[in-house]
Amino acid sequence: MKSHNHVLRILFILSILSSFTSCSDNSDNSINGPVILDEFVTGGGYFEFSDFQSLIIKTYYHIPIYVTNNTPIVFVFHGAGRNAKDYRDAMIAKSNQFNFIVMVPEFSIANFPGGDGYNLGNVFIDGDNPSIGTLNPEEEWAFSVIEPLFDFIKQSLNNSTPKYHIFGHSAGGQFAHRFMMFKPNARFDKVVSSGSGWYTVPDLDINFPYGFKNSPLEDNSFENLFEKQLTIQIGELDNDPNSAGLRHNQFADAQGLNRLERANHFFDEALQLSQENNLEFNWDLHINEEGTHNYLTASESAANLIFN
């Protein structure tokens, strides 16, 4: 009888452990197809957001197990590889550590083709040659996805946080800093723009997309822009002028010949402008020591910057 009870006790313990493991917030249900997002969902997966221009926008998420209606939300913007799931996965450990919700909308090539569609936010049909005649309606901008998606997430999860944080890397870093410029009234809090290949510099004498001239950004308030909590993140070793996909022309190279130089240029130009006009300046430049263009280390560092 003792032996039988001992076996039953072991089986009971194993069943508890199995149940605990199955409920782990490291689970990934992506292979099972999209979920219907609600306040009881934890772990990882994706859902399909369809309230933007009749497009289906696959959004990868990770929700920590101790989620409440006050759990912070972080939007992550992927690189040019359009690999939203990879960027979601890179944030899981930090999501669990700091207890925040990760949301990574996939800006697919089909929905947002090329750099015009994604990096430049689909503001113009041809972002490198902007004109009034090729300016898209604001409701078609890729930047216009985020606010209604935030409302959808809040309603679905019964989440009451008034603002969200942003991390974007590489092409996503370009999207992030331009989103902040083109959507100055959006409900973002902290923004980490990481590893951008080149920038839209706050300069009214330089044509868009390298400056504000000949774009809706001409109407922007520099006072409003510089009071935002923006961190420009760049790797100390992200200094290869021949890096794959790095744009080179007279306008981009005027910012520097590699990502490190261009990040410093963007920050320094904004800082100088704020000082010349005696404006509050809440931007920061963070250089990852010995960091390269790796999105994994950039993701970890960005989470630390947002929540430390």
C-alpha positions as CSV (number, residue, x, y, z in Angstrom):
1,M,0.0,0.0,0.0
2,K,2.9,2.4,0.8
3,S,4.4,1.8,-2.6
4,H,1.1,2.4,-4.3
5,N,0.6,5.7,-2.4
6,H,4.1,6.8,-3.2
7,V,3.5,6.2,-6.9
8,L,0.2,8.2,-6.7
9,R,2.0,11.0,-5.0
10,I,4.7,11.2,-7.7
11,L,2.1,11.1,-10.4
12,F,0.2,14.0,-8.7
13,I,3.4,16.1,-8.5
14,L,4.2,15.4,-12.1
15,S,0.7,16.5,-13.2
16,I,1.1,19.7,-11.3
17,L,4.5,20.4,-12.9
18,S,3.0,19.6,-16.3
19,S,0.1,22.0,-15.8
20,F,2.5,24.7,-14.7
21,T,4.7,24.2,-17.7
22,S,1.7,24.3,-20.1
23,C,0.7,27.6,-18.6
24,S,4.1,29.2,-18.9
25,D,4.2,32.7,-20.3
26,N,7.0,31.5,-22.7
27,S,4.4,29.5,-24.7
28,D,4.1,30.3,-28.4
29,N,0.8,29.6,-30.1
30,S,1.9,31.1,-33.4
31,I,1.9,27.7,-35.2
32,N,-1.8,27.3,-34.3
33,G,-2.9,30.3,-36.3
34,P,-4.3,33.6,-35.1
35,V,-6.0,34.0,-31.8
36,I,-8.9,36.1,-30.7
37,L,-7.2,38.5,-28.3
38,D,-8.9,38.9,-24.9
39,E,-7.9,39.7,-21.3
40,F,-7.3,36.0,-20.5
41,V,-4.6,35.5,-23.2
42,T,-1.0,35.1,-22.0
43,G,2.1,33.8,-23.7
44,G,2.9,34.3,-27.3
45,G,1.1,34.2,-30.6
46,Y,-0.4,36.5,-33.2
47,F,-3.7,38.0,-34.1
48,E,-5.0,39.7,-37.2
49,F,-5.9,43.3,-37.1
50,S,-8.2,44.4,-39.9
51,D,-9.3,47.9,-39.0
52,F,-6.9,49.7,-41.3
53,Q,-7.6,50.3,-45.0
54,S,-9.2,46.8,-45.2
55,L,-5.7,45.3,-44.8
56,I,-4.9,42.3,-42.7
57,I,-2.0,43.2,-40.4
58,K,-0.6,40.2,-38.6
59,T,0.6,41.3,-35.1
60,Y,2.8,39.2,-33.0
61,Y,2.5,39.5,-29.2
62,H,3.9,38.3,-26.0
63,I,1.9,38.8,-22.8
64,P,3.5,38.0,-19.5
65,I,1.6,35.7,-17.1
66,Y,1.2,38.3,-14.4
67,V,-0.6,40.8,-16.7
68,T,-3.0,43.3,-15.2
69,N,-5.1,46.1,-16.7
70,N,-2.2,48.4,-16.0
71,T,0.6,46.4,-17.6
72,P,2.6,48.7,-20.0
73,I,2.5,48.1,-23.7
74,V,5.6,48.3,-26.0
75,F,5.3,48.5,-29.7
76,V,8.3,47.0,-31.5
77,F,9.0,47.9,-35.2
78,H,11.0,45.2,-37.1
79,G,13.7,45.7,-39.7
80,A,13.6,45.5,-43.5
81,G,13.4,41.7,-43.2
82,R,9.8,42.2,-42.1
83,N,10.5,39.5,-39.5
84,A,8.0,40.6,-36.8
85,K,8.1,37.2,-35.0
86,D,11.8,37.3,-34.6
87,Y,11.6,40.7,-33.0
88,R,8.8,39.5,-30.7
89,D,11.0,36.6,-29.7
90,A,13.9,38.9,-28.9
91,M,11.8,40.7,-26.4
92,I,10.2,37.8,-24.5
93,A,12.8,37.5,-21.7
94,K,12.7,41.3,-21.0
95,S,8.9,41.2,-21.2
96,N,8.9,38.6,-18.4
97,Q,11.6,40.5,-16.4
98,F,9.9,43.9,-16.5
99,N,6.4,42.7,-16.9
100,F,5.3,44.5,-20.1
101,I,3.3,43.5,-23.1
102,V,5.1,43.2,-26.5
103,M,3.2,44.1,-29.7
104,V,5.0,43.7,-33.1
105,P,2.8,44.6,-36.1
106,E,4.1,43.0,-39.3
107,F,4.5,45.6,-42.1
108,S,4.5,43.1,-44.8
109,I,6.0,43.8,-48.3
110,A,2.5,43.0,-49.8
111,N,0.8,45.7,-47.7
112,F,3.7,48.2,-47.4
113,P,6.1,47.7,-50.3
114,G,9.6,49.0,-50.3
115,G,11.2,51.8,-48.2
116,D,8.5,54.2,-49.3
117,G,5.8,51.9,-47.8
118,Y,7.5,51.1,-44.6
119,N,10.6,53.2,-43.6
120,L,9.0,56.4,-44.9
121,G,5.6,55.5,-43.6
122,N,3.8,55.6,-47.0
123,V,3.4,59.3,-46.7
124,F,4.3,59.8,-50.3
125,I,3.9,57.6,-53.3
126,D,7.6,58.2,-54.0
127,G,9.2,59.4,-50.7
128,D,12.5,60.3,-52.4
129,N,10.7,62.7,-54.7
130,P,7.9,64.2,-52.6
131,S,5.3,66.6,-54.1
132,I,1.8,67.8,-53.2
133,G,0.4,65.6,-56.0
134,T,2.0,62.4,-54.7
135,L,1.2,63.0,-51.0
136,N,-1.0,60.2,-49.8
137,P,-4.0,60.8,-47.5
138,E,-3.0,60.6,-43.9
139,E,-5.4,57.7,-43.3
140,E,-3.3,55.7,-45.7
141,W,0.0,56.4,-44.0
142,A,1.7,53.3,-42.4
143,F,2.1,55.6,-39.4
144,S,-1.7,55.7,-39.1
145,V,-1.8,52.0,-38.2
146,I,-0.5,52.4,-34.6
147,E,-3.2,54.5,-32.8
148,P,-6.2,52.4,-33.9
149,L,-4.2,49.2,-33.2
150,F,-3.4,50.6,-29.7
151,D,-7.2,51.1,-29.1
152,F,-7.9,47.6,-30.3
153,I,-5.3,46.1,-28.0
154,K,-6.5,48.1,-25.0
155,Q,-10.2,47.2,-25.6
156,S,-9.4,43.5,-26.2
157,L,-7.1,43.1,-23.2
158,N,-9.2,45.4,-20.9
159,N,-6.0,47.5,-20.6
160,S,-6.2,51.0,-19.2
161,T,-2.7,52.3,-19.8
162,P,-3.0,55.8,-21.4
163,K,0.3,55.6,-23.4
164,Y,2.6,53.1,-25.0
165,H,6.4,52.9,-25.5
166,I,8.2,52.3,-28.8
167,F,11.3,50.4,-29.9
168,G,12.3,50.2,-33.5
169,H,15.6,48.9,-35.0
170,S,17.2,49.4,-38.4
171,A,14.4,50.1,-40.8
172,G,12.1,50.0,-37.7
173,G,14.4,52.7,-36.2
174,Q,13.7,54.8,-39.2
175,F,9.9,54.2,-38.9
176,A,10.1,55.0,-35.1
177,H,11.7,58.4,-35.4
178,R,9.6,59.4,-38.3
179,F,6.4,58.2,-36.6
180,M,7.2,60.5,-33.8
181,M,7.5,63.4,-36.2
182,F,4.5,62.7,-38.4
183,K,2.2,61.8,-35.5
184,P,3.2,64.3,-32.8
185,N,-0.1,63.9,-31.0
186,A,0.0,60.1,-30.8
187,R,-0.1,58.6,-27.3
188,F,3.5,57.4,-27.2
189,D,5.7,57.9,-24.2
190,K,9.3,56.7,-24.5
191,V,10.7,56.1,-28.0
192,V,13.9,54.2,-28.7
193,S,15.0,54.6,-32.4
194,S,17.9,52.1,-32.9
195,G,20.4,51.5,-35.7
196,S,18.8,53.6,-38.3
197,G,20.5,53.7,-41.7
198,W,19.8,57.4,-42.1
199,Y,17.5,60.0,-40.7
200,T,15.0,62.7,-41.4
201,V,16.8,65.6,-39.7
202,P,14.8,68.5,-38.2
203,D,15.9,71.0,-40.8
204,L,13.6,73.2,-42.8
205,D,16.2,73.9,-45.5
206,I,16.8,70.2,-46.4
207,N,14.2,68.5,-48.6
208,F,12.3,65.5,-47.4
209,P,13.1,62.6,-46.7
210,Y,16.5,63.9,-45.4
211,G,14.9,67.1,-43.9
212,F,11.5,68.7,-43.3
213,K,11.3,70.8,-46.5
214,N,8.5,70.0,-49.0
215,S,6.6,67.8,-46.5
216,P,3.9,68.0,-43.9
217,L,6.7,68.3,-41.3
218,E,7.2,71.9,-42.3
219,D,4.3,72.7,-40.0
220,N,5.8,70.9,-37.0
221,S,6.6,72.6,-33.8
222,F,10.2,72.1,-32.8
223,E,9.3,72.9,-29.2
224,N,6.8,70.0,-29.3
225,L,9.2,67.7,-31.1
226,F,12.2,68.2,-28.7
227,E,10.2,67.7,-25.6
228,K,9.4,64.1,-26.6
229,Q,11.3,61.4,-24.8
230,L,13.4,60.0,-27.7
231,T,16.6,57.9,-27.3
232,I,18.8,57.4,-30.4
233,Q,20.5,54.1,-29.9
234,I,23.5,52.9,-31.9
235,G,26.1,50.3,-31.6
236,E,29.7,51.5,-31.0
237,L,30.8,49.1,-33.8
238,D,28.0,49.9,-36.2
239,N,30.4,51.8,-38.3
240,D,30.8,49.8,-41.5
241,P,30.2,52.1,-44.5
242,N,29.8,49.1,-46.7
243,S,27.1,47.5,-44.5
244,A,24.4,45.7,-46.6
245,G,21.4,47.8,-47.3
246,L,23.1,51.1,-46.1
247,R,22.0,53.9,-48.4
248,H,24.7,56.0,-50.0
249,N,24.0,59.2,-52.0
250,Q,25.0,62.9,-51.5
251,F,22.1,63.5,-49.1
252,A,22.6,60.4,-46.9
253,D,26.4,60.7,-46.9
254,A,26.0,64.3,-45.7
255,Q,24.9,62.8,-42.4
256,G,28.0,60.5,-42.3
257,L,29.3,57.4,-44.0
258,N,28.0,54.8,-41.5
259,R,25.2,54.4,-39.0
260,L,27.3,55.5,-36.0
261,E,28.3,58.8,-37.7
262,R,24.7,59.4,-38.9
263,A,23.3,58.8,-35.4
264,N,25.7,61.3,-33.9
265,H,24.9,63.8,-36.7
266,F,21.1,63.5,-36.2
267,F,21.4,64.0,-32.5
268,D,23.9,66.8,-32.7
269,E,21.9,68.7,-35.3
270,A,18.7,68.5,-33.1
271,L,20.6,69.5,-30.0
272,Q,22.1,72.5,-31.7
273,L,18.8,73.6,-33.0
274,S,17.2,73.3,-29.6
275,Q,20.0,75.4,-28.0
276,E,19.8,78.1,-30.7
277,N,16.1,78.5,-30.0
278,N,16.3,78.0,-26.2
279,L,14.0,75.0,-26.3
280,E,13.6,72.1,-23.8
281,F,15.5,69.1,-25.1
282,N,14.5,65.6,-23.8
283,W,16.4,63.6,-26.5
284,D,19.2,61.3,-25.6
285,L,22.0,59.4,-27.5
286,H,22.9,56.0,-26.2
287,I,25.9,54.2,-27.7
288,N,26.0,50.5,-26.9
289,E,29.6,49.6,-26.0
290,E,31.0,47.1,-28.4
291,G,27.6,46.9,-30.0
292,T,27.1,46.1,-33.7
293,H,24.0,46.1,-35.8
294,N,22.5,43.1,-34.0
295,Y,18.8,43.4,-33.2
296,L,19.0,40.9,-30.4
297,T,21.4,43.0,-28.3
298,A,19.6,46.2,-29.4
299,S,16.3,44.8,-28.2
300,E,17.7,43.9,-24.7
301,S,19.3,47.3,-24.4
302,A,16.1,49.1,-25.5
303,A,14.0,47.4,-22.8
304,N,16.6,48.4,-20.2
305,L,16.4,52.0,-21.4
306,I,12.7,52.1,-21.3
307,F,12.2,50.4,-17.9
308,N,15.3,51.3,-15.9
